[in-house]
Amino acid sequence: MPAQVVSDPGNVLAQNAMAAAVFGDLAAQPPGRRNLLLRRFTDPASRALFPPEDHEALARARAAGLRAAHAARPGDRRAAELLAELFSPGEEFAVCWQRHEVALQRSGRKRVLRPVAGELEPECEVLAAGGQDQLQLVHTAAAGSEAASRLELLRVVGAGAWGASGRPAGLPAVTRRLRRVRAHCP
Protein backbone atom coordinates (compact mmCIF):
# COMPACT_ATOMS: atom_id res chain seq x y z
CA MET A 1 0.00 0.00 0.00
CA PRO A 2 1.18 3.57 -0.61
CA ALA A 3 2.76 5.07 2.51
CA GLN A 4 4.57 8.29 3.31
CA VAL A 5 6.18 9.79 6.40
CA VAL A 6 5.42 13.51 6.48
CA SER A 7 6.29 16.32 8.87
CA ASP A 8 3.21 18.15 10.11
CA PRO A 9 4.04 21.20 7.92
CA GLY A 10 3.82 18.79 4.97
CA ASN A 11 7.44 17.88 4.14
CA VAL A 12 7.63 14.36 2.73
CA LEU A 13 10.47 12.69 4.65
CA ALA A 14 10.09 9.20 3.15
CA GLN A 15 7.81 7.33 0.80
CA ASN A 16 7.59 3.77 -0.42
CA ALA A 17 7.55 2.71 -4.09
CA MET A 18 3.74 2.53 -4.12
CA ALA A 19 3.44 6.12 -2.91
CA ALA A 20 5.87 7.14 -5.65
CA ALA A 21 3.71 5.32 -8.23
CA VAL A 22 0.52 7.00 -7.00
CA PHE A 23 1.72 10.51 -6.07
CA GLY A 24 4.99 10.91 -7.97
CA ASP A 25 8.54 10.21 -6.88
CA LEU A 26 9.29 13.01 -4.45
CA ALA A 27 12.75 11.64 -3.65
CA ALA A 28 13.80 12.86 -7.11
CA GLN A 29 12.79 16.44 -6.17
CA PRO A 30 15.14 18.88 -4.41
CA PRO A 31 14.54 18.75 -0.63
CA GLY A 32 12.84 22.17 -0.58
CA ARG A 33 10.28 21.00 -3.17
CA ARG A 34 9.14 17.84 -1.34
CA ASN A 35 6.40 19.68 0.54
CA LEU A 36 2.78 18.59 -0.03
CA LEU A 37 1.47 22.15 0.34
CA LEU A 38 3.96 23.64 -2.10
CA ARG A 39 3.09 20.92 -4.59
CA ARG A 40 -0.64 21.38 -4.02
CA PHE A 41 -0.67 25.16 -4.37
CA THR A 42 2.17 25.80 -6.87
CA ASP A 43 2.60 22.74 -9.11
CA PRO A 44 0.00 22.19 -11.86
CA ALA A 45 1.14 18.55 -12.32
CA SER A 46 0.45 17.86 -8.63
CA ARG A 47 -2.97 19.49 -8.86
CA ALA A 48 -3.75 17.32 -11.89
CA LEU A 49 -3.43 14.22 -9.68
CA PHE A 50 -6.81 15.07 -8.15
CA PRO A 51 -10.22 15.63 -9.77
CA PRO A 52 -11.02 19.36 -10.15
CA GLU A 53 -14.17 19.03 -8.04
CA ASP A 54 -11.99 17.91 -5.08
CA HIS A 55 -9.54 20.84 -5.28
CA GLU A 56 -11.32 23.21 -2.87
CA ALA A 57 -11.77 20.60 -0.13
CA LEU A 58 -8.15 19.44 -0.48
CA ALA A 59 -6.86 23.02 -0.40
CA ARG A 60 -8.88 23.83 2.73
CA ALA A 61 -7.71 20.62 4.45
CA ARG A 62 -4.04 21.34 3.67
CA ALA A 63 -4.30 24.96 4.89
CA ALA A 64 -6.15 23.89 8.07
CA GLY A 65 -3.47 21.26 8.75
CA LEU A 66 -0.68 23.82 8.35
CA ARG A 67 -2.54 26.19 10.68
CA ALA A 68 -2.71 23.39 13.28
CA ALA A 69 1.03 22.70 12.93
CA HIS A 70 1.82 26.39 13.16
CA ALA A 71 -0.39 26.77 16.27
CA ALA A 72 1.32 23.79 17.95
CA ARG A 73 4.76 25.38 17.44
CA PRO A 74 4.31 29.12 16.77
CA GLY A 75 8.05 29.78 16.73
CA ASP A 76 8.85 27.06 14.16
CA ARG A 77 11.01 28.69 11.48
CA ARG A 78 10.16 25.98 8.89
CA ALA A 79 6.42 26.64 9.10
CA ALA A 80 6.96 30.42 8.92
CA GLU A 81 9.15 30.04 5.81
CA LEU A 82 6.54 27.81 4.20
CA LEU A 83 3.80 30.35 4.97
CA ALA A 84 5.87 33.13 3.42
CA GLU A 85 6.39 31.08 0.27
CA LEU A 86 2.72 30.13 -0.04
CA PHE A 87 1.11 33.44 0.87
CA SER A 88 0.12 35.76 -1.97
CA PRO A 89 -2.96 37.94 -1.38
CA GLY A 90 -5.93 36.77 -3.42
CA GLU A 91 -4.33 33.43 -4.25
CA GLU A 92 -5.98 30.13 -3.35
CA PHE A 93 -3.80 29.46 -0.30
CA ALA A 94 -4.36 32.95 1.13
CA VAL A 95 -8.11 32.56 0.76
CA CYS A 96 -8.00 29.19 2.57
CA TRP A 97 -5.66 30.52 5.28
CA GLN A 98 -7.93 33.48 6.00
CA ARG A 99 -10.80 31.10 6.81
CA HIS A 100 -8.94 30.43 10.11
CA GLU A 101 -9.81 26.72 10.00
CA VAL A 102 -7.66 24.51 12.21
CA ALA A 103 -7.89 20.77 11.72
CA LEU A 104 -5.87 17.61 11.60
CA GLN A 105 -7.23 15.13 9.13
CA ARG A 106 -6.94 11.62 10.53
CA SER A 107 -8.69 9.64 7.82
CA GLY A 108 -10.69 9.97 4.66
CA ARG A 109 -11.10 8.82 1.12
CA LYS A 110 -8.95 10.42 -1.57
CA ARG A 111 -9.53 10.34 -5.28
CA VAL A 112 -6.33 10.28 -7.34
CA LEU A 113 -6.07 10.28 -11.13
CA ARG A 114 -3.30 8.19 -12.74
CA PRO A 115 -2.72 7.80 -16.50
CA VAL A 116 -2.47 3.99 -16.56
CA ALA A 117 -4.76 3.00 -13.69
CA GLY A 118 -7.42 5.68 -14.01
CA GLU A 119 -9.17 7.01 -10.92
CA LEU A 120 -8.05 5.51 -7.63
CA GLU A 121 -10.09 5.95 -4.47
CA PRO A 122 -8.12 4.60 -1.52
CA GLU A 123 -8.82 5.26 2.14
CA CYS A 124 -6.18 7.43 3.78
CA GLU A 125 -5.27 6.86 7.42
CA VAL A 126 -3.05 9.35 9.20
CA LEU A 127 -1.07 7.88 12.08
CA ALA A 128 0.60 10.18 14.60
CA ALA A 129 2.33 9.72 17.92
CA GLY A 130 1.35 12.20 20.65
CA GLY A 131 3.68 15.17 20.74
CA GLN A 132 5.44 14.15 17.54
CA ASP A 133 5.72 16.37 14.48
CA GLN A 134 5.76 13.44 12.05
CA LEU A 135 2.78 11.69 10.55
CA GLN A 136 2.49 8.47 8.60
CA LEU A 137 -0.01 8.50 5.75
CA VAL A 138 -1.15 5.04 4.68
CA HIS A 139 -3.52 4.55 1.76
CA THR A 140 -5.46 1.30 1.71
CA ALA A 141 -8.11 -0.39 -0.38
CA ALA A 142 -10.46 -3.22 0.52
CA ALA A 143 -9.33 -6.58 -0.84
CA GLY A 144 -11.06 -7.39 -4.10
CA SER A 145 -12.25 -3.80 -4.64
CA GLU A 146 -11.72 -1.84 -7.84
CA ALA A 147 -9.36 0.46 -5.94
CA ALA A 148 -7.28 -2.57 -4.88
CA SER A 149 -7.11 -3.80 -8.49
CA ARG A 150 -5.98 -0.40 -9.72
CA LEU A 151 -3.38 -0.13 -6.97
CA GLU A 152 -2.13 -3.60 -7.95
CA LEU A 153 -1.76 -2.42 -11.55
CA LEU A 154 0.34 0.50 -10.34
CA ARG A 155 2.37 -1.85 -8.14
CA VAL A 156 3.21 -3.98 -11.17
CA VAL A 157 3.85 -1.06 -13.52
CA GLY A 158 5.60 0.91 -10.77
CA ALA A 159 6.73 4.49 -10.48
CA GLY A 160 9.32 3.98 -13.21
CA ALA A 161 6.73 4.81 -15.86
CA TRP A 162 6.47 8.36 -14.47
CA GLY A 163 8.96 11.12 -14.07
CA ALA A 164 9.67 12.92 -10.80
CA SER A 165 6.82 15.36 -11.41
CA GLY A 166 4.29 12.55 -11.58
CA ARG A 167 3.86 13.13 -15.32
CA PRO A 168 4.35 10.26 -17.76
CA ALA A 169 8.04 9.84 -18.58
CA GLY A 170 7.02 9.43 -22.18
CA LEU A 171 4.80 7.13 -24.12
CA PRO A 172 7.65 4.78 -25.13
CA ALA A 173 8.62 4.16 -21.48
CA VAL A 174 5.02 3.53 -20.46
CA THR A 175 4.40 1.28 -23.47
CA ARG A 176 7.52 -0.82 -22.76
CA ARG A 177 6.48 -1.22 -19.13
CA LEU A 178 2.92 -2.23 -20.05
CA ARG A 179 4.19 -4.81 -22.57
CA ARG A 180 6.30 -6.41 -19.83
CA VAL A 181 3.28 -6.44 -17.47
CA ARG A 182 1.02 -7.97 -20.12
CA ALA A 183 3.60 -10.64 -20.89
CA HIS A 184 3.32 -11.85 -17.30
CA CYS A 185 -0.48 -11.68 -17.07
CA PRO A 186 -2.63 -14.69 -17.98
N, C-alpha and C positions, 0 to 999 in steps of 0.2 A: 504494500500500500504506500502511496505517496506520504512522505513525512519530512518535516522541516523543523529545525530548531531556530527560533527567532527571538531577538531581544524585544522587550516590550515597546520600544520606539519603532520596531519593524525591520531591524537589520537581520537579514538571513545569515545565520552563523554556520549552518550546515544543512544539507539536504541529501536525500537518497536519490538513486537513479530514477525511481518512479516519479518523484517530485520534479526532477529535471525534465522528464518526458511530458509531464502534465503542464508545468508552469514555466518551463524554460530553464536552461542551465545557468544558474546565477553564479556558480563558481568561476565561470569564464568571464564574468563582469569584473571591472575594477572594484575594490572593496567599498568605495564610497557610493557605488551604484547598485549595491545589493539590498537596498532598502525597499520594502513592499510599498510604502507610501510614495516614495519618489517614483517608483515604477508606475503605480496606479495613477498618479496625478500628472506625470510628465512624459510618459512613454506611450505613444499610440499603439505600439505592438503589444504592450502589456494590457492596455485597455481592451484590445481586440480579443483577448482571451475570454472575455465575459460578454454575455448578451447585452446589447444596449439598454434594454429595459431593466437590467440589474445594476446599472452604473450608479444611480443616485443612492440606492441603499448601501452598496459597497463603499462608496465615498464617505457617506455619513458614518458607517461603522468604523472605517479606518481613522477618520478624524476623531471620533469619540474615544477610540482606543488610545490614540496619541495623547489626547487630553487627560485620560486616566493615568497614563505613564508619567506625563509631565506633572500632574498633581501629586503623584506618589513621591516624586523626587524633583521639587521645583528648581533646585540648583544644578540639575544635570546639564552639563555643557552640550552633550550629544543631542539631547532633545531640543535645546534652544537653537542649535545650529540647523537641525532639520526643519524646525519651524520657520527660521529665517529663509531657508531655501525654498520652502513650499509656499510661503505667504506672499501673494500678490493681490492687492485689493480688486474685488470683482471676479477673481478667478474662482474655480470650483472649490478648491481647498478652503479659501478664505470664507466663502459662503457657508461651508459645512462647519468650520471652526467657530464662526460667529453664532452658531446655534447653541453653543455652550453645552452640548450633550457630552456626558461622561459615561462610558460603558466599556466593559470588558466582555467581548463575545466569547462564550465558552463552547458553543456548539451551533451547528446549523448546516443547512444544505447549500452547497455552492454549485452553480452551473458554470462549466468551463467548456469553451469551444476549441477543439483540436482538429487540424486539417484531415488527418487519417481516421481518427476514431469518431469524429462528429461531436455532438454535445454529451458531455459527461455530467453526472449529477451525484457526486459522492457526498456523504455526510462528513462534516469537518468537526473534529473534537479538538479542543484546546486544553492541553494539560499544563498546569502550572504548580510549582511548589510555593507554599506560603513564604512571602518575603523575598522571593527570587525575582530577578528581572529577565528571566528567560522563559519562553513558552515553547511547548512542542505542539505542532499542528500535525494531526494525523487524519488523513482522508480515507474513509472506508466505504465499501459498498457491500450490500447483502449478497451472500453467495447465490449464484444463479440469476442475479438480476442483470438487466441490460447494462447498468453502470459497471458491474463487475466484468462483464464480457468486454466492454470498451476499454476498461483499465487493463485487462489482460492483453488486448491487442496492442496497447501502448507499451506494456511490459515487454512483449516480444519484439516490437519494432524498435523500442527504446528511444532515448533522447538523441541518439546519433543522427537521426533524420532531420533534426532541427538545429539551427544555429543558436548562439548564446542569447539572442534576442527573443527566442521562442518562435521565430519565423522559420518556414521551411528552408533548409540549407540549399535547396535547389531540387527541381523535379528529378534529375538523374539520380541524386543520392536517395531520395525517397523511393523511387522506382526500383532501384537495386535492392534496397532493404525489403520492400514488399515482395519482390520475387523470391528472396531467400526465405521469407516467412511462409509464402505460399508453397514453396518446395517442401516444407516440413509439416504442412497441414494435410490432413486426410482429404 
